[in-house]
């Protein structure tokens, strides 16, 4: 379990919805093991994805998920949510800008 070669896989089970009870349990264990709130926030998106439509909508889903997580009364979960909101909001807003330019100028 403490094999350093496997460390890169430790957060893989955290890919997905951070509001799921199983996710919260694993996140609390990962925090206790020394992982940062930021690394846990980024882990939600580590499983890869497929998406159709505006990518800003994909990131907006994460904004909503982390907003929901931020409503919990647990300071550790709120710290993860804050990091997730930074990441997802920035990514969403960048994609919205890119999509707007694409609407105006078209595809290259």
MDTraj code that builds the backbone (N, CA, C; nanometers):
import mdtraj as md
import numpy as np

residues = "UNK UNK UNK UNK UNK UNK UNK UNK UNK UNK UNK UNK UNK UNK UNK UNK UNK UNK UNK UNK UNK UNK UNK UNK UNK UNK UNK UNK UNK UNK UNK UNK UNK UNK UNK UNK UNK UNK UNK UNK UNK UNK UNK UNK UNK UNK UNK UNK UNK UNK UNK UNK UNK UNK UNK UNK UNK UNK UNK UNK UNK UNK UNK UNK UNK UNK UNK UNK UNK UNK UNK UNK UNK UNK UNK UNK UNK UNK UNK UNK UNK UNK UNK UNK UNK UNK UNK UNK UNK UNK UNK UNK UNK UNK UNK UNK UNK UNK UNK UNK UNK UNK UNK UNK UNK UNK UNK UNK".split()
xyz = np.array([
    [0.0811, -0.1186, 0.0000],
    [0.0000, 0.0000, 0.0000],
    [0.0864, 0.1263, 0.0000],
    [0.2015, 0.1204, 0.0574],
    [0.2879, 0.2370, 0.0660],
    [0.3956, 0.2353, -0.0424],
    [0.3722, 0.1609, -0.1485],
    [0.4672, 0.1507, -0.2581],
    [0.4756, 0.2847, -0.3305],
    [0.5934, 0.3506, -0.3324],
    [0.6063, 0.4814, -0.3955],
    [0.5735, 0.4800, -0.5451],
    [0.5929, 0.3665, -0.6088],
    [0.5627, 0.3577, -0.7515],
    [0.4127, 0.3673, -0.7787],
    [0.3322, 0.3395, -0.6794],
    [0.1868, 0.3436, -0.6961],
    [0.1252, 0.4762, -0.6531],
    [0.2071, 0.5657, -0.5993],
    [0.1556, 0.6924, -0.5487],
    [0.0774, 0.7697, -0.6547],
    [0.1194, 0.7622, -0.7784],
    [0.0506, 0.8385, -0.8841],
    [-0.0931, 0.7904, -0.9070],
    [-0.1265, 0.6739, -0.8533],
    [-0.2620, 0.6199, -0.8676],
    [-0.3506, 0.6457, -0.7456],
    [-0.2941, 0.6979, -0.6397],
    [-0.3681, 0.7121, -0.5144],
    [-0.4966, 0.7941, -0.5280],
    [-0.4941, 0.8972, -0.6080],
    [-0.6110, 0.9850, -0.6169],
    [-0.7073, 0.9472, -0.7296],
    [-0.6749, 0.8447, -0.8065],
    [-0.7625, 0.8035, -0.9164],
    [-0.9064, 0.7762, -0.8726],
    [-0.9303, 0.7162, -0.7556],
    [-1.0697, 0.6920, -0.7151],
    [-1.1488, 0.8212, -0.6894],
    [-1.0810, 0.9352, -0.6877],
    [-1.1497, 1.0621, -0.6628],
    [-1.1968, 1.1300, -0.7914],
    [-1.1815, 1.0633, -0.9040],
    [-1.2348, 1.1181, -1.0293],
    [-1.3868, 1.1109, -1.0224],
    [-1.4524, 1.2225, -1.0425],
    [-1.5987, 1.2236, -1.0412],
    [-1.6565, 1.3235, -0.9436],
    [-1.7836, 1.3116, -0.9210],
    [-1.8621, 1.4074, -0.8432],
    [-1.8131, 1.4194, -0.6984],
    [-1.7678, 1.5388, -0.6597],
    [-1.7186, 1.5570, -0.5227],
    [-1.8287, 1.5603, -0.4168],
    [-1.9533, 1.5515, -0.4571],
    [-2.0632, 1.5536, -0.3606],
    [-2.1147, 1.4143, -0.3271],
    [-2.0603, 1.3168, -0.3915],
    [-2.0989, 1.1787, -0.3636],
    [-2.0386, 1.1366, -0.2298],
    [-2.1167, 1.0681, -0.1473],
    [-2.0686, 1.0295, -0.0140],
    [-1.9396, 0.9491, -0.0192],
    [-1.9274, 0.8601, -0.1159],
    [-1.8050, 0.7819, -0.1291],
    [-1.6860, 0.8704, -0.1584],
    [-1.7069, 0.9740, -0.2395],
    [-1.5985, 1.0675, -0.2722],
    [-1.5549, 1.1405, -0.1462],
    [-1.6486, 1.1848, -0.0692],
    [-1.6183, 1.2607, 0.0522],
    [-1.5383, 1.1739, 0.1502],
    [-1.5769, 1.0499, 0.1655],
    [-1.5042, 0.9594, 0.2542],
    [-1.3597, 0.9425, 0.2080],
    [-1.3410, 0.9184, 0.0777],
    [-1.2055, 0.9020, 0.0244],
    [-1.1254, 1.0315, 0.0345],
    [-1.1903, 1.1445, 0.0120],
    [-1.1207, 1.2735, 0.0207],
    [-1.0713, 1.2988, 0.1628],
    [-1.1535, 1.2674, 0.2603],
    [-1.1129, 1.2858, 0.4003],
    [-0.9922, 1.1972, 0.4326],
    [-0.9914, 1.0758, 0.3809],
    [-0.8784, 0.9859, 0.4026],
    [-0.7529, 1.0397, 0.3337],
    [-0.7689, 1.0935, 0.2138],
    [-0.6548, 1.1482, 0.1407],
    [-0.5980, 1.2710, 0.2119],
    [-0.6846, 1.3546, 0.2654],
    [-0.6375, 1.4701, 0.3432],
    [-0.5583, 1.4233, 0.4652],
    [-0.6099, 1.3224, 0.5334],
    [-0.5417, 1.2687, 0.6515],
    [-0.4063, 1.2085, 0.6144],
    [-0.3948, 1.1619, 0.4903],
    [-0.2689, 1.1031, 0.4429],
    [-0.1716, 1.2091, 0.3925],
    [-0.2152, 1.3364, 0.3933],
    [-0.1244, 1.4446, 0.3569],
    [-0.1445, 1.5070, 0.2201],
    [-0.2463, 1.4656, 0.1474],
    [-0.2727, 1.5284, 0.0178],
    [-0.3370, 1.6654, 0.0393],
    [-0.3090, 1.7583, -0.0480],
    [-0.3592, 1.8949, -0.0346],
    [-0.5021, 1.9068, -0.0876],
    [-0.5757, 2.0065, -0.0391],
    [-0.7090, 2.0321, -0.0948],
    [-0.7031, 2.0575, -0.2460],
    [-0.5984, 2.1238, -0.2918],
    [-0.5856, 2.1510, -0.4348],
    [-0.5718, 2.0214, -0.5156],
    [-0.4887, 1.9300, -0.4682],
    [-0.4712, 1.8048, -0.5422],
    [-0.6012, 1.7240, -0.5453],
    [-0.6798, 1.7324, -0.4396],
    [-0.8077, 1.6620, -0.4378],
    [-0.9083, 1.7282, -0.5313],
    [-0.9065, 1.8594, -0.5370],
    [-0.9961, 1.9307, -0.6287],
    [-0.9633, 1.8955, -0.7734],
    [-0.8354, 1.8880, -0.8058],
    [-0.7953, 1.8545, -0.9423],
    [-0.8253, 1.7085, -0.9754],
    [-0.8278, 1.6231, -0.8746],
    [-0.8488, 1.4802, -0.8967],
    [-0.9868, 1.4492, -0.9555],
    [-1.0846, 1.5349, -0.9346],
    [-1.2195, 1.5071, -0.9853],
    [-1.2200, 1.4933, -1.1364],
    [-1.1264, 1.5582, -1.2017],
    [-1.1218, 1.5636, -1.3475],
    [-1.0136, 1.4724, -1.4047],
    [-0.9562, 1.3870, -1.3224],
    [-0.8404, 1.3096, -1.3656],
    [-0.8748, 1.1853, -1.4465],
    [-0.9992, 1.1517, -1.4579],
    [-1.0386, 1.0303, -1.5279],
    [-1.0552, 1.0468, -1.6778],
    [-1.0279, 1.1657, -1.7294],
    [-1.0531, 1.1918, -1.8705],
    [-1.2017, 1.2155, -1.8925],
    [-1.2359, 1.2630, -2.0105],
    [-1.3764, 1.2891, -2.0366],
    [-1.4018, 1.2988, -2.1861],
    [-1.5262, 1.2905, -2.2189],
    [-1.5734, 1.3105, -2.3552],
    [-1.6847, 1.4144, -2.3448],
    [-1.6879, 1.5077, -2.4373],
    [-1.7865, 1.6155, -2.4271],
    [-1.8285, 1.6608, -2.5653],
    [-1.9559, 1.6926, -2.5789],
    [-2.0094, 1.7490, -2.7021],
    [-2.0672, 1.8850, -2.6675],
    [-2.0368, 1.9841, -2.7493],
    [-2.0868, 2.1185, -2.7245],
    [-1.9787, 2.2080, -2.6683],
    [-2.0203, 2.3192, -2.6137],
    [-1.9249, 2.4158, -2.5597],
    [-1.8535, 2.3582, -2.4376],
    [-1.7219, 2.3698, -2.4401],
    [-1.6419, 2.3214, -2.3290],
    [-1.6685, 2.4027, -2.2018],
    [-1.7114, 2.5277, -2.2190],
    [-1.7443, 2.6087, -2.1012],
    [-1.8565, 2.5433, -2.0201],
    [-1.9489, 2.4751, -2.0871],
    [-2.0565, 2.4061, -2.0156],
    [-2.0030, 2.2895, -1.9332],
    [-1.8991, 2.2238, -1.9852],
    [-1.8356, 2.1150, -1.9100],
    [-1.7780, 2.1700, -1.7795],
    [-1.7012, 2.2774, -1.7896],
    [-1.6410, 2.3348, -1.6688],
    [-1.7458, 2.3953, -1.5769],
    [-1.8546, 2.4444, -1.6343],
    [-1.9612, 2.5012, -1.5520],
    [-2.0251, 2.3947, -1.4628],
    [-2.0297, 2.2709, -1.5108],
    [-2.0778, 2.1609, -1.4255],
    [-1.9926, 2.1490, -1.3002],
    [-1.8596, 2.1616, -1.3190],
    [-1.7689, 2.1524, -1.2042],
    [-1.7880, 2.2718, -1.1114],
    [-1.8123, 2.3895, -1.1675],
    [-1.8401, 2.5067, -1.0833],
    [-1.9592, 2.4758, -0.9931],
    [-2.0657, 2.4233, -1.0506],
    [-2.1855, 2.3923, -0.9712],
    [-2.1566, 2.2840, -0.8668],
    [-2.0791, 2.1829, -0.9047],
    [-2.0463, 2.0765, -0.8095],
    [-1.9664, 2.1309, -0.6915],
    [-1.8680, 2.2159, -0.7209],
    [-1.7864, 2.2708, -0.6123],
    [-1.8639, 2.3744, -0.5307],
    [-1.9565, 2.4467, -0.5937],
    [-2.0427, 2.5364, -0.5157],
    [-2.1266, 2.4556, -0.4171],
    [-2.1776, 2.3433, -0.4623],
    [-2.2569, 2.2567, -0.3748],
    [-2.1699, 2.2038, -0.2606],
    [-2.0478, 2.1601, -0.2928],
    [-1.9577, 2.1099, -0.1897],
    [-1.9234, 2.2192, -0.0885],
    [-1.9125, 2.3421, -0.1345],
    [-1.8759, 2.4533, -0.0456],
    [-1.9838, 2.4825, 0.0588],
    [-2.1054, 2.4339, 0.0367],
    [-2.2156, 2.4575, 0.1300],
    [-2.2111, 2.3660, 0.2519],
    [-2.1267, 2.2657, 0.2474],
    [-2.1145, 2.1749, 0.3623],
    [-2.0470, 2.2479, 0.4773],
    [-2.0752, 2.2048, 0.5962],
    [-2.0237, 2.2716, 0.7158],
    [-1.8842, 2.2231, 0.7560],
    [-1.8235, 2.1409, 0.6762],
    [-1.6920, 2.0842, 0.7051],
    [-1.5825, 2.1737, 0.6457],
    [-1.4959, 2.2317, 0.7274],
    [-1.3914, 2.3214, 0.6766],
    [-1.2962, 2.2551, 0.5777],
    [-1.2703, 2.1262, 0.5938],
    [-1.1823, 2.0577, 0.4986],
    [-1.2476, 2.0474, 0.3611],
    [-1.3747, 2.0158, 0.3593],
    [-1.4463, 2.0089, 0.2318],
    [-1.4608, 2.1472, 0.1704],
    [-1.4788, 2.2480, 0.2531],
    [-1.4861, 2.3848, 0.2028],
    [-1.3537, 2.4270, 0.1398],
    [-1.2420, 2.3808, 0.1964],
    [-1.1101, 2.4127, 0.1393],
    [-1.0933, 2.3460, 0.0034],
    [-1.1381, 2.2224, -0.0090],
    [-1.1335, 2.1542, -0.1385],
    [-1.2221, 2.2280, -0.2381],
    [-1.3412, 2.2656, -0.1941],
    [-1.4353, 2.3366, -0.2813],
    [-1.3769, 2.4692, -0.3286],
    [-1.3098, 2.5406, -0.2413],
    [-1.2499, 2.6692, -0.2800],
    [-1.1458, 2.6493, -0.3895],
    [-1.0630, 2.5459, -0.3747],
    [-0.9624, 2.5173, -0.4774],
    [-1.0288, 2.4743, -0.6078],
    [-1.1317, 2.3923, -0.5967],
    [-1.2038, 2.3483, -0.7154],
    [-1.2730, 2.4623, -0.7866],
    [-1.3283, 2.5539, -0.7086],
    [-1.3938, 2.6701, -0.7702],
    [-1.2939, 2.7589, -0.8434],
    [-1.1752, 2.7741, -0.7870],
    [-1.0718, 2.8527, -0.8569],
    [-1.0418, 2.7899, -0.9923],
    [-1.0181, 2.6600, -0.9908],
    [-0.9826, 2.5891, -1.1139],
    [-1.0981, 2.5914, -1.2153],
    [-1.2161, 2.5497, -1.1719],
    [-1.3277, 2.5343, -1.2641],
    [-1.3777, 2.6688, -1.3169],
    [-1.3809, 2.7700, -1.2315],
    [-1.4266, 2.9025, -1.2741],
    [-1.3302, 2.9617, -1.3760],
    [-1.2014, 2.9506, -1.3496],
    [-1.1012, 3.0015, -1.4435],
    [-1.1120, 2.9307, -1.5775],
    [-1.1204, 2.7984, -1.5749],
    [-1.1303, 2.7207, -1.6990],
    [-1.2584, 2.7550, -1.7746],
    [-1.3693, 2.7665, -1.7032],
    [-1.4968, 2.8011, -1.7676],
    [-1.4896, 2.9376, -1.8334],
    [-1.4362, 3.0347, -1.7603],
    [-1.4314, 3.1713, -1.8136],
    [-1.3371, 3.1819, -1.9331],
    [-1.2265, 3.1104, -1.9304],
    [-1.1348, 3.1096, -2.0449],
    [-1.2021, 3.0478, -2.1667],
    [-1.2747, 2.9405, -2.1443],
    [-1.3456, 2.8767, -2.2559],
    [-1.4555, 2.9666, -2.3097],
    [-1.5248, 3.0374, -2.2230],
    [-1.6285, 3.1300, -2.2707],
    [-1.5691, 3.2383, -2.3593],
    [-1.4529, 3.2896, -2.3204],
    [-1.3858, 3.3908, -2.4035],
    [-1.3466, 3.3321, -2.5380],
    [-1.2879, 3.2122, -2.5362],
    [-1.2464, 3.1479, -2.6600],
    [-1.3672, 3.1200, -2.7493],
    [-1.4763, 3.0741, -2.6894],
    [-1.5972, 3.0452, -2.7655],
    [-1.6562, 3.1730, -2.8266],
    [-1.6470, 3.2813, -2.7531],
    [-1.6985, 3.4092, -2.8053],
    [-1.6177, 3.4553, -2.9259],
    [-1.4860, 3.4432, -2.9160],
    [-1.4006, 3.4791, -3.0294],
    [-1.4338, 3.3898, -3.1482],
    [-1.4536, 3.2636, -3.1231],
    [-1.4877, 3.1692, -3.2289],
    [-1.6216, 3.2052, -3.2942],
    [-1.7180, 3.2505, -3.2139],
    [-1.8477, 3.2928, -3.2679],
    [-1.8309, 3.4125, -3.3608],
    [-1.7425, 3.5029, -3.3231],
    [-1.7225, 3.6254, -3.4000],
    [-1.6364, 3.6003, -3.5234],
    [-1.5249, 3.5311, -3.5023],
    [-1.4264, 3.5168, -3.6091],
    [-1.4354, 3.3851, -3.6846],
    [-1.5064, 3.2896, -3.6294],
    [-1.5160, 3.1578, -3.6918],
    [-1.3954, 3.0714, -3.6561],
    [-1.3936, 2.9530, -3.7147],
    [-1.2855, 2.8552, -3.6892],
    [-1.1628, 2.8915, -3.7715],
    [-1.0478, 2.8555, -3.7196],
    [-0.9243, 2.8702, -3.7990],
    [-0.9073, 2.7534, -3.8909],
])
top = md.Topology()
chain = top.add_chain()
for i, resn in enumerate(residues, 1):
    res = top.add_residue(resn, chain, resSeq=i)
    for name in ("N", "CA", "C"):
        top.add_atom(name, md.element.get_by_symbol(name[0]), res)
traj = md.Trajectory(xyz[None], top)
